[in-house]
C-alpha cells in the first residue's frame, strides 16, 4: 500500500504536486497508527483487569469492526477511482511503470 501512493501520485499529479501528495500520504500513515493506539486503548478500557474472556470478546468485536470498515473503504475506492486520469497531468504519467 505504501508504494501505491507513489504510483498514484505519478499518474494523477503534476511534477510540482507529487512531493506534497506523497508527504501527506506518509503523514496519514503515522497519524493513523497513533489514532489506532488511542482507539484500542479506549476500546479495552471498560474490560475489568484479569477478565480474559472479556479481552477476547472485545478483541473479536474490534477486529470485526475493522474488517467491516476496511472492506467498505476498499469497495468504495475501487468503485469510484479510475486507474488513470482522462487527461494525464504530464508526460511521465503517460508511461507505464513496470
DSSP file (Angstrom, degrees, kcal/mol; ACC not computed):
  #  RESIDUE AA STRUCTURE BP1 BP2  ACC     N-H-->O    O-->H-N    N-H-->O    O-->H-N    TCO  KAPPA ALPHA  PHI   PSI    X-CA   Y-CA   Z-CA
    1    1 A X     >        0   0    0      0, 0.0     4,-0.8     0, 0.0     3,-0.4   0.000 360.0 360.0 360.0 -35.1    0.0    0.0    0.0
    2    2 A X  H  >  +     0   0    0      1,-0.2     4,-0.6     2,-0.2     3,-0.5   0.858 360.0  48.5 -66.4 -32.7    2.8    2.4    0.7
    3    3 A X  H  > S+     0   0    0      1,-0.2     4,-1.8     2,-0.2    -1,-0.2   0.714  98.2  71.2 -77.2 -19.2    4.2    2.1   -2.8
    4    4 A X  H  > S+     0   0    0     -3,-0.4     4,-2.8     1,-0.2    -1,-0.2   0.815  90.2  60.6 -63.9 -30.5    0.7    2.7   -4.2
    5    5 A X  H  X S+     0   0    0     -4,-0.8     4,-2.6    -3,-0.5    -1,-0.2   0.915 104.7  47.1 -63.3 -43.8    0.9    6.3   -3.1
    6    6 A X  H  X S+     0   0    0     -4,-0.6     4,-2.3     2,-0.2    -2,-0.2   0.913 113.5  47.9 -65.4 -42.7    3.9    6.9   -5.3
    7    7 A X  H  X S+     0   0    0     -4,-1.8     4,-1.9     2,-0.2    -2,-0.2   0.929 112.6  49.2 -63.1 -45.0    2.2    5.2   -8.3
    8    8 A X  H  X S+     0   0    0     -4,-2.8     4,-2.4     1,-0.2     5,-0.3   0.927 112.1  48.1 -59.5 -45.9   -1.0    7.2   -7.7
    9    9 A X  H  X S+     0   0    0     -4,-2.6     4,-2.0     1,-0.2    -1,-0.2   0.874 108.8  54.6 -64.7 -36.9    1.0   10.4   -7.5
   10   10 A X  H  < S+     0   0    0     -4,-2.3    -1,-0.2     1,-0.2    -2,-0.2   0.880 116.7  36.1 -64.7 -37.6    2.9    9.6  -10.7
   11   11 A X  H  < S+     0   0    0     -4,-1.9    78,-0.6    -5,-0.1    74,-0.4   0.819 128.9  30.3 -84.7 -31.7   -0.3    9.1  -12.7
   12   12 A X  H  < S+     0   0    0     -4,-2.4     2,-0.3    -5,-0.2    -3,-0.2   0.644 107.4  64.9-107.7 -17.3   -2.6   11.7  -11.2
   13   13 A X  S  < S-     0   0    0     -4,-2.0    76,-0.1    -5,-0.3    77,-0.1  -0.784  74.6-118.2-113.5 151.5   -0.4   14.6  -10.0
   14   14 A X     >  -     0   0    0     -2,-0.3     4,-1.5     1,-0.1     3,-0.5  -0.305  42.5 -97.7 -74.1 170.3    1.8   17.1  -11.8
   15   15 A X  H  > S+     0   0    0      1,-0.2     4,-0.5     2,-0.2    -1,-0.1   0.827 124.7  50.7 -62.8 -31.7    5.6   17.1  -11.1
   16   16 A X  H  4 S+     0   0    0      1,-0.2     4,-0.4     2,-0.1    -1,-0.2   0.796 111.9  47.3 -75.1 -28.3    5.2   20.0   -8.6
   17   17 A X  H  > S+     0   0    0     -3,-0.5     4,-2.3     1,-0.1     5,-0.2   0.697  91.6  81.3 -87.1 -20.0    2.3   18.4   -6.7
   18   18 A X  H  X S+     0   0    0     -4,-1.5     4,-2.5     1,-0.2     5,-0.3   0.911  89.7  48.0 -58.2 -50.9    3.9   14.9   -6.3
   19   19 A X  H  X S+     0   0    0     -4,-0.5     4,-2.3     1,-0.2    -1,-0.2   0.902 113.8  48.7 -59.8 -38.5    6.2   15.5   -3.3
   20   20 A X  H  > S+     0   0    0     -4,-0.4     4,-2.3     2,-0.2    -1,-0.2   0.912 111.8  48.6 -65.9 -42.9    3.3   17.2   -1.4
   21   21 A X  H  X S+     0   0    0     -4,-2.3     4,-2.0     1,-0.2    -2,-0.2   0.907 113.5  46.5 -64.5 -42.1    0.9   14.4   -2.1
   22   22 A X  H  X S+     0   0    0     -4,-2.5     4,-2.5    -5,-0.2    -1,-0.2   0.893 111.5  52.0 -68.2 -39.0    3.3   11.7   -1.0
   23   23 A X  H  X S+     0   0    0     -4,-2.3     4,-2.2    -5,-0.3    -2,-0.2   0.915 109.8  48.9 -63.2 -43.0    4.2   13.7    2.1
   24   24 A X  H  X S+     0   0    0     -4,-2.3     4,-2.0     2,-0.2    -1,-0.2   0.910 111.6  50.0 -62.8 -41.7    0.6   14.0    3.1
   25   25 A X  H  X S+     0   0    0     -4,-2.0     4,-1.5     1,-0.2    -2,-0.2   0.920 110.7  48.6 -63.4 -43.6    0.0   10.3    2.5
   26   26 A X  H  X S+     0   0    0     -4,-2.5     4,-1.6     1,-0.2    -1,-0.2   0.871 110.3  51.3 -66.6 -35.5    3.0    9.3    4.6
   27   27 A X  H  X S+     0   0    0     -4,-2.2     4,-2.8     1,-0.2     5,-0.2   0.869 105.2  58.2 -65.7 -35.1    1.8   11.6    7.4
   28   28 A X  H  X S+     0   0    0     -4,-2.0     4,-2.4     1,-0.2    -2,-0.2   0.866 102.8  52.9 -62.4 -36.0   -1.5    9.9    7.2
   29   29 A X  H  X S+     0   0    0     -4,-1.5     4,-1.9     2,-0.2    -1,-0.2   0.940 112.2  44.1 -64.1 -47.1    0.1    6.5    7.9
   30   30 A X  H  X S+     0   0    0     -4,-1.6     4,-2.1     2,-0.2    -2,-0.2   0.922 115.4  47.6 -65.1 -44.4    1.8    7.8   11.1
   31   31 A X  H  X S+     0   0    0     -4,-2.8     4,-2.6     1,-0.2     5,-0.2   0.888 109.6  54.2 -64.4 -38.0   -1.4    9.6   12.3
   32   32 A X  H  X S+     0   0    0     -4,-2.4     4,-2.3    -5,-0.2    -1,-0.2   0.890 107.5  50.6 -62.2 -39.6   -3.4    6.6   11.6
   33   33 A X  H  X S+     0   0    0     -4,-1.9     4,-1.8     2,-0.2    -1,-0.2   0.917 111.3  48.1 -63.7 -43.2   -1.1    4.5   13.8
   34   34 A X  H  X S+     0   0    0     -4,-2.1     4,-1.9     1,-0.2    -2,-0.2   0.931 112.9  47.5 -63.6 -44.7   -1.4    7.0   16.6
   35   35 A X  H  X S+     0   0    0     -4,-2.6     4,-2.8     1,-0.2     5,-0.2   0.887 108.8  54.9 -64.3 -38.5   -5.1    7.1   16.4
   36   36 A X  H  X S+     0   0    0     -4,-2.3     4,-2.4     1,-0.2    -1,-0.2   0.877 106.8  50.6 -65.4 -35.8   -5.4    3.3   16.3
   37   37 A X  H  X S+     0   0    0     -4,-1.8     4,-2.1     2,-0.2    -1,-0.2   0.909 112.5  46.7 -66.8 -40.2   -3.4    3.0   19.5
   38   38 A X  H  X S+     0   0    0     -4,-1.9     4,-2.3     2,-0.2    -2,-0.2   0.932 113.7  47.5 -66.1 -45.7   -5.7    5.6   21.2
   39   39 A X  H  X S+     0   0    0     -4,-2.8     4,-2.5     1,-0.2    -2,-0.2   0.903 111.0  51.5 -63.9 -41.3   -8.9    3.9   20.0
   40   40 A X  H  X S+     0   0    0     -4,-2.4     4,-2.0    -5,-0.2    -1,-0.2   0.917 109.8  49.9 -62.2 -42.3   -7.6    0.4   21.0
   41   41 A X  H  X S+     0   0    0     -4,-2.1     4,-0.6     1,-0.2    -2,-0.2   0.908 113.1  45.8 -62.4 -41.6   -6.9    1.7   24.5
   42   42 A X  H  < S+     0   0    0     -4,-2.3     4,-0.5     1,-0.2     3,-0.4   0.864 110.2  54.9 -67.9 -34.9  -10.3    3.3   24.8
   43   43 A X  H  < S+     0   0    0     -4,-2.5     3,-0.4     1,-0.2    -2,-0.2   0.885 114.4  38.6 -67.0 -38.3  -12.0    0.2   23.5
   44   44 A X  H >< S+     0   0    0     -4,-2.0     3,-1.3     1,-0.2    -1,-0.2   0.476  91.9  91.3 -90.9  -1.8  -10.3   -2.1   26.1
   45   45 A X  T 3< S+     0   0    0     -4,-0.6    -1,-0.2    -3,-0.4    -2,-0.1   0.808  82.8  55.0 -64.5 -29.7  -10.7    0.4   28.9
   46   46 A X  T 3  S+     0   0    0     -4,-0.5     2,-0.5    -3,-0.4    -1,-0.3   0.527  84.6  98.2 -83.1  -5.0  -14.1   -1.0   30.0
   47   47 A X  S <  S-     0   0    0     -3,-1.3     3,-0.1     1,-0.1     4,-0.0  -0.726  80.8-118.3 -86.2 125.6  -12.8   -4.6   30.4
   48   48 A X    >   -     0   0    0     -2,-0.5     3,-1.8     1,-0.1     7,-0.1  -0.283  37.3 -94.3 -61.7 146.9  -12.0   -5.4   34.0
   49   49 A X  T 3  S+     0   0    0      1,-0.3    -1,-0.1     3,-0.0     3,-0.1  -0.394 110.7  19.2 -64.3 133.0   -8.4   -6.4   34.7
   50   50 A X  T 3  S+     0   0    0      1,-0.2     2,-1.4    -2,-0.1    -1,-0.3   0.399  85.2 127.1  87.9  -1.9   -7.9  -10.2   34.6
   51   51 A X    <>  +     0   0    0     -3,-1.8     4,-2.0     1,-0.2     5,-0.2  -0.659  29.4 172.9 -88.9  84.4  -11.1  -10.8   32.6
   52   52 A X  H  > S+     0   0    0     -2,-1.4     4,-2.5     1,-0.2    -1,-0.2   0.877  76.5  53.6 -63.1 -38.6   -9.5  -12.8   29.8
   53   53 A X  H  > S+     0   0    0      1,-0.2     4,-2.4     2,-0.2    -1,-0.2   0.883 108.5  51.1 -63.8 -36.6  -12.9  -13.8   28.2
   54   54 A X  H  > S+     0   0    0      2,-0.2     4,-2.6     1,-0.2    -1,-0.2   0.889 110.2  48.8 -66.3 -39.8  -13.8  -10.0   28.2
   55   55 A X  H  X S+     0   0    0     -4,-2.0     4,-2.5     2,-0.2    -2,-0.2   0.912 111.8  49.1 -65.7 -41.9  -10.5   -9.2   26.4
   56   56 A X  H  X S+     0   0    0     -4,-2.5     4,-2.3     2,-0.2    -2,-0.2   0.925 113.2  46.7 -63.8 -44.2  -11.0  -12.0   23.9
   57   57 A X  H  X S+     0   0    0     -4,-2.4     4,-2.4     2,-0.2    -2,-0.2   0.919 113.3  48.3 -65.4 -43.2  -14.6  -10.8   23.2
   58   58 A X  H  X S+     0   0    0     -4,-2.6     4,-2.6     1,-0.2    -1,-0.2   0.895 111.7  50.8 -63.7 -39.3  -13.6   -7.1   22.9
   59   59 A X  H  X S+     0   0    0     -4,-2.5     4,-2.5     2,-0.2    -2,-0.2   0.903 110.5  48.7 -64.8 -41.3  -10.7   -8.1   20.5
   60   60 A X  H  X S+     0   0    0     -4,-2.3     4,-2.3     2,-0.2    -2,-0.2   0.912 112.9  47.7 -64.9 -42.1  -13.0  -10.1   18.3
   61   61 A X  H  X S+     0   0    0     -4,-2.4     4,-2.4     2,-0.2    -2,-0.2   0.915 113.3  47.6 -64.7 -42.8  -15.6   -7.3   18.2
   62   62 A X  H  X S+     0   0    0     -4,-2.6     4,-2.5     2,-0.2    -2,-0.2   0.910 112.4  49.2 -66.3 -41.2  -12.9   -4.7   17.4
   63   63 A X  H  X S+     0   0    0     -4,-2.5     4,-2.3     2,-0.2    -1,-0.2   0.908 111.3  49.6 -63.9 -42.0  -11.3   -6.9   14.7
   64   64 A X  H  X S+     0   0    0     -4,-2.3     4,-2.2     2,-0.2    -2,-0.2   0.916 111.1  49.3 -63.3 -43.4  -14.8   -7.5   13.1
   65   65 A X  H  X S+     0   0    0     -4,-2.4     4,-2.4     1,-0.2    -2,-0.2   0.919 111.0  49.9 -61.8 -43.9  -15.5   -3.7   13.1
   66   66 A X  H  X S+     0   0    0     -4,-2.5     4,-2.7     1,-0.2     5,-0.2   0.897 109.6  51.7 -61.7 -40.5  -12.1   -3.0   11.5
   67   67 A X  H  X S+     0   0    0     -4,-2.3     4,-2.4     2,-0.2    -1,-0.2   0.904 110.0  48.7 -64.0 -41.1  -12.8   -5.7    8.8
   68   68 A X  H  X S+     0   0    0     -4,-2.2     4,-2.4     2,-0.2    -2,-0.2   0.930 113.6  46.5 -63.2 -45.0  -16.1   -4.1    8.0
   69   69 A X  H  X S+     0   0    0     -4,-2.4     4,-2.4     2,-0.2    -2,-0.2   0.914 113.8  47.4 -65.4 -42.9  -14.6   -0.6    7.8
   70   70 A X  H  X S+     0   0    0     -4,-2.7     4,-2.5     2,-0.2    -1,-0.2   0.899 112.6  49.7 -65.7 -40.1  -11.7   -1.8    5.6
   71   71 A X  H  X S+     0   0    0     -4,-2.4     4,-2.5    -5,-0.2    -2,-0.2   0.916 111.7  48.3 -64.6 -42.9  -14.0   -3.7    3.3
   72   72 A X  H  X S+     0   0    0     -4,-2.4     4,-2.5     2,-0.2     5,-0.2   0.920 113.1  47.3 -63.6 -43.8  -16.3   -0.7    2.9
   73   73 A X  H  X S+     0   0    0     -4,-2.4     4,-2.5     2,-0.2    -2,-0.2   0.905 112.1  51.2 -63.9 -40.9  -13.4    1.6    2.2
   74   74 A X  H  X S+     0   0    0     -4,-2.5     4,-2.5     2,-0.2    -2,-0.2   0.932 112.0  45.8 -60.8 -48.0  -11.9   -0.9   -0.3
   75   75 A X  H  X S+     0   0    0     -4,-2.5     4,-1.6     2,-0.2     5,-0.2   0.921 113.6  48.3 -64.6 -44.2  -15.2   -1.3   -2.2
   76   76 A X  H  X S+     0   0    0     -4,-2.5     4,-2.3    -5,-0.2     5,-0.3   0.925 112.6  49.8 -61.7 -43.9  -15.9    2.5   -2.3
   77   77 A X  H  X S+     0   0    0     -4,-2.5     4,-2.6     1,-0.2    -2,-0.2   0.939 113.3  44.0 -61.0 -48.6  -12.3    3.1   -3.6
   78   78 A X  H  < S+     0   0    0     -4,-2.5    -1,-0.2     1,-0.2    -2,-0.2   0.694 115.0  49.3 -76.4 -17.4  -12.4    0.6   -6.3
   79   79 A X  H  < S+     0   0    0     -4,-1.6    -1,-0.2    -5,-0.2    -2,-0.2   0.867 122.2  31.0 -81.5 -39.3  -15.9    1.6   -7.5
   80   80 A X  H  < S+     0   0    0     -4,-2.3     2,-0.4    -5,-0.2    -2,-0.2   0.760 103.9  76.9 -93.8 -26.9  -15.2    5.3   -7.6
   81   81 A X     <  -     0   0    0     -4,-2.6     2,-0.2    -5,-0.3     3,-0.0  -0.735  64.3-148.8 -97.8 130.9  -11.5    5.6   -8.5
   82   82 A X        -     0   0    0     -2,-0.4     3,-0.1     1,-0.1    -2,-0.0  -0.508  21.7-121.1 -87.5 162.2  -10.2    5.1  -12.1
   83   83 A X  S    S+     0   0    0      1,-0.2     2,-0.3    -2,-0.2    -1,-0.1   0.910  92.9  11.7 -70.5 -41.6   -6.8    3.7  -12.8
   84   84 A X  S    S-     0   0    0    -72,-0.0    -1,-0.2     4,-0.0   -72,-0.1  -0.957  84.0-104.7-135.2 152.0   -5.6    6.7  -14.8
   85   85 A X        -     0   0    0    -74,-0.4     3,-0.2    -2,-0.3    -2,-0.0  -0.375  27.9-121.6 -72.0 157.0   -6.9   10.2  -15.4
   86   86 A X  S    S+     0   0    0      1,-0.3     2,-0.5    -2,-0.1    -1,-0.1   0.883 107.6  32.9 -65.6 -38.7   -8.6   11.1  -18.7
   87   87 A X  S    S-     0   0    0      2,-0.0    -1,-0.3     0, 0.0    -2,-0.0  -0.931  92.4-133.5-120.5 105.0   -6.0   13.8  -19.3
   88   88 A X        -     0   0    0     -2,-0.5   -76,-0.1    -3,-0.2   -77,-0.1  -0.266   9.0-135.3 -59.2 141.7   -2.6   13.0  -17.9
   89   89 A X  S    S-     0   0    0    -78,-0.6     2,-0.3   -76,-0.1   -74,-0.2   0.725  81.0  -1.8 -72.9 -21.5   -1.0   15.9  -15.9
   90   90 A X  S >  S-     0   0    0    -79,-0.2     3,-0.7   -80,-0.1     4,-0.4  -0.956  79.5 -95.1-158.1 173.0    2.4   15.4  -17.5
   91   91 A X  G >  S+     0   0    0     -2,-0.3     3,-1.5     1,-0.2     4,-0.4   0.845 117.1  63.0 -66.7 -33.0    4.3   13.2  -20.0
   92   92 A X  G >  S+     0   0    0      1,-0.3     3,-1.0     2,-0.2    -1,-0.2   0.812  96.3  60.6 -61.1 -29.1    5.7   11.0  -17.2
   93   93 A X  G <  S+     0   0    0     -3,-0.7    -1,-0.3     1,-0.2    -2,-0.2   0.638  94.4  63.6 -74.1 -14.1    2.2   10.0  -16.3
   94   94 A X  G <  S+     0   0    0     -3,-1.5     2,-0.4    -4,-0.4    -1,-0.2   0.647  87.6  84.1 -84.4 -14.1    1.6    8.5  -19.8
   95   95 A X  S <  S-     0   0    0     -3,-1.0     2,-0.4    -4,-0.4     0, 0.0  -0.717  80.4-124.6 -93.1 138.0    4.3    5.8  -19.4
   96   96 A X        -     0   0    0     -2,-0.4     2,-0.5     2,-0.0    -2,-0.1  -0.658  19.6-141.1 -80.8 131.0    3.5    2.5  -17.7
   97   97 A X              0   0    0     -2,-0.4    -1,-0.0     1,-0.1   -90,-0.0  -0.821 360.0 360.0 -93.9 126.4    5.8    1.7  -14.8
   98   98 A X              0   0    0     -2,-0.5    -1,-0.1     0, 0.0    -2,-0.0   0.383 360.0 360.0-109.8 360.0    6.7   -1.9  -14.6
